[in-house]
Amino acid sequence: MSNNPVAGTGGEHYIPMSERTGDSSVVYFTRDLSPAGLRKIYERISEPITGKVAIKLHTGEPNGPNIIPRPWVRELIEHDLPEATIVETNAYYEGGRYTTEQHRETLATNGWDFCPVDIMDEEGTVDLPVEGGKWFDHMTMGGHIVDYDSLLVLTHFKGHAMGGFGGSNKNIGIGCADGRIGKAMIHTTPGQDNQWDIDMEELMERMAESSKATVDHFKDHISFVNVMRNMSVSCDCEGIHAAPVVTPNVGILASLDILAIDTASVDLVYAMSEEDHHDLVERIETRHGHRQLSYMKELGMGNNRYTLIDIDNGDAEISPADAVTHVVPFEG
């Protein structure tokens, strides 16, 4: 951890594949936005998910319209992960998930009643090391995170009011940090009245360092799925107040590489027509969200080059442009 850290730059600039260097990872893709599609793509990255399994997903504010459909998750758990537990932490803002009691009420409202849900900071916290970080040497997490052997990061990919976009990195970078200490470390300069005073590149870097603590903790027992459906520019933490969805649905991605899957998801957005991607691209660039990706690369969290494999068509290698050729209307 640096004594006088300085945030990087360039978070408003998209880096095309032609300008990326280094090794390449595999990212799987299906256009099948259904329970069957989720199960099919999960199979491709299921091998590391062993022992006591946690599934980290955003369960949403009360009646949030855009979260991953509960029936999809239910089928995945019942057929493929029957002993798994959904894991969450309490929110940093006041709302339907601020306290454990409020959080439990919201889980019931949103229908997460078909398997155990562990609010990981319900009984305290644990510090996980951040190796090579410049902002942190540790991140404070929901204490129960160490009770699990493996982690499936099941993410609704969408925009985000401060992060620009919310992918796998945001899901665990913010979502595994506990609701009082860890999230404050990411969002707030000590002594500031504004709890959201940290933004732009510094926020992206802090989020990535938190995410790295979780990725390093689970080592070879972590997998990632991004569901590109109902992609408002707003996070699911905005619930019924989220901005209307105007970006077409795309499909589901899966990988063993957190940087590759988030990079591929962003690439698919940029591969859409200007009309289709305008709002989401504007949200990413105005919040300097690309720094999530470039800093994960600097931290050695994965590869920003990848091979996109179309599991619907004989595992053919396709481009992001191929993947969005037949984008489908969003669902209200």
N, C-alpha and C positions, 0 to 999 in steps of 0.2 A: 504494500500500500504506500502510495506516494505521500510525502509530507505536505506538498503543495500541488495537488492535482489540478490539471487544466484540461477542460473538455476538448475533444477533437472537433473537427469541422467537416463540412460536406454532407451533412445529413439531409439536405434538400435536393441532392443530386442523385439521380438513378444511374447505376453503373451497369451498362449492358454486358451480356455474356462475352462479347469480343474483347472487353477490357479486363476480364477476370483472369487470374492466374492460379496455379496450384493444382492439387489433385481434384478428382471428381467423385461424387457419391451417387447413389441410386435413389430416385424418387419415383414411387409408383403412383399411377393416376387412373381413376375411373370416373366416367360421367354419370354413373348410376347412383343418384341421390336417393337412397332408399335403405331400409334395414339390411337388405341383401347386399347392397353395394358396400355398406360399412363393414359387414362381416367378411365380405370377399377381400377387401383391401387390408383389413386387419390381419388376415391370415398371412400376408406377405411379410409382416414385421412382428409376428407373434412369438418367434423363437426366444427372444430375450425375456419375455414376460413369464416369470416362473415364481414359485414360492408364494408368499403372501403378497397379493397384488393390490396396488392402489391405482385408481383411475382418476386423474386430475382433469376435471372439466368445470366450466363456468355454469353453475346451476341457475343463475339469473336472479334478478330482482323480481318482486311479485308480479306475476302475469306477463313477464317479458315475452315479446312476440317472436324473437329471432333466435333464441337459443336452440341448440341441437335438439331435435324432437325426442321426447322421452321414450316413445315406442322404439325408436332406433337403438337407443342405449339399452333398453330393457332386453331386446332380442339379442344384442351382442353379449350381454352379461349372462342371460339364461342359457344360451347355446355354447358360448366360447369361454366365458370367464365366470363360472357359477359361484366361485368363492370370493370374487373381487369386492372391493369396497370403494365407493366414490369418496374422494377426499376434497375438502375445501378449507378455507380459513375465513375468519371474520373480516368484514370490510373496514377500511380506514375512514370512510365517510359515514355520516349518520343516515340511516335508511333501513331497508328491510333485512339487512344482514350485518348490522353494526354490532349487536350483541349476540351471544350464542342463542339466547331465547328467541330473539327476533329472527335469527337465521333459521332456527328449527321451524318456526311458523311459516317462513317463506318456502322452505323445502317442501312442506306439506301442501302449501298453496300451489306450487309448481309441479306437483305430482312425482317428486323423487321419493317414492315410498315402496319401491319394489326391490330394494337391496339396502344394505347398510350405508349410511353416509357419515363419515368421520369429519367433524369440524376440528381440524388438527391442533388449533390453538385453544381449544376448550379448557384444557388442563395445564396450560403453560407453554413454554417455548424451549427451543434448543438452538444453539449456534452451530452452523456448519461453516467450514473454512472456505474462503474465496482465494484460490491460488492464482497469483499473478495479477490481482486487481489493483487499480490505482485509487479507487474510492473506498474500498472495504478490504479488511483482512478476514471478515466473517459476515455472514448474514443470519439474522435471527428469524427462525422458521417456526411454524406450528410444531409443537413438541412431538406430536405423534408421527411425523414424517419418518423417523428412524425405526418405526415399528414394521415397516414394509420392506420386502425383498426386491420388488421391482415396481416400475411406474409406467403406466400407459398415459401419455399426454394427449388427451382427446380434446381438440381445440375447434371452436367455431371461429374461423378466420373472418375478420371484419375490420372496419375502421376503428379509430380510438381518438377521443377528444384531445389527449395529450401525447400519446405514443405514435399517432399517425395511423398505425395499424396494430391490430392485436392478433398475433399468431402464437405459435408454440412458445416463443421466447417470453411474450407477455403473460401467457397462461401460467407458467411456473415462476417467472421472475417476480411478478406481483402476487400471483395466486398462491404461492407456497409460503411467502413471507407472512408472519403473523400480523394481526390487524392493528396492533398498537406500536410495537417496536420496529419490526422489520419494514413495514410499509412506510413508517415515518422516516426511516433511514434512507429510503429511496426517494421520497417525495418532498421532504421538508428540511430546510436548513435550521439547525437548532437555534431557538430564540426568535424565529420569525413568526409573525402573526398569521401569515398566509401559509396554510398547510400544503399548498400546491406551488410553492415558489420555485421549485426545481423543475426545469423544463428543457426542451430542445435537446441538444446533443448530450448534455450532462445527465438528463433523465434517461436517455436511451442507454448510456453507459452504465449507470447504476442498475438499471433493470437487467442488463445483460450479465453483470457481475453476480447479481442475485440468482439469475437463472443458472449460471455456471456452477454455483454451489450445489444446486440440486442435481444437475447433470453429472457432476463429478462424484457426488454421493452415491448415485445408483450405478455409475460406471457402465458396464456392459448389459445392464438390466433396465434399459429405458428405451421406449419407442414412441414415435410421434405420428399423429394423424391430424390433418387440417381439413375441416369441412367448409367448403367455399359455397355457402348457401345463405340467402337472406343477409347479404353483406351491407348493412347500414354503415354510414360513416361513423356511427356512434357505437360505443362498446355496449355489451349486454348489461353492464352495470347501470346504464341509463334506463333500462326497463321499458315501460310504456311510453317514456318520454324520448326514446331514441328517434333520430331523424328517419323519415320515410326511406325505404329501400328503393334505390333506382339502379343499382348495379345488377346485371344478370347473374343468375346462378351458373356455376362452372362444373363442380364435381368434388371429388374427395382425393386428397393426396396422403401418402404415407411414406415414412422413411425412418432410418435409424440415425439420421443426421439432422440435428435441430437447425443448423444454419442452412443446409440444403433445402429442407422443406419450407422454411419461411422465405428463402430466396425464390424458390420455384413459385410459391403462392403469389408473391409480389410480381414476378415475371408474367404470370398468367393475367393478372390485372392489367399490366402495361401492354400486353399483347391484344387486348380488346380494342374495339374502335374508340375513337375520341369521345363519341357520344355516350358509349356504354361505361367508359372508365373515368370520365372527367371528374366526378365528385370525389371518388375514392382516391384518385391520384392527387388531386388538390389537397385532400386531407393529409395524405402521407407526406407530401413535399412541404406544406406550410408548417407542419410540426417537426420537420427534419427527421422523419421516421427512418430514413435509410441508414442513419447512424446505428440503429439496432443491428443491421446486417454487417456493416463494415467493422464495428467493434467486436462482434462475435468472431469475425475472422481474425482480428488482432489477438483476441484471447485464446485462439486455437480451439474453438468450440466445434469446428467442422469445416466443410468446404462450401464455397459459393459457386462452384461449378458442379454440374450434375447431369446425369442421364435420366430423361423422363420416359418412363415405361408405361405404355398404354395396356393395362391388363384386360381391357374389353376386346382388344384386337390382337390376340396372339403375342402379347408382350412386345409389340412393336415399339421401337424408339421413335418418339415424336418430339416436335418442337412446341413451345408454349403457344405459338400461333395455331398449330394443328389442334391443340387441346381446346381452344376457345372458338373453333370454327362453328360449332353448333351450340353456343350458349343458350340456356333456356330461361324463360321469364322467371323473375323472382316470385316468391309466394308471399301473399299478404298475411 
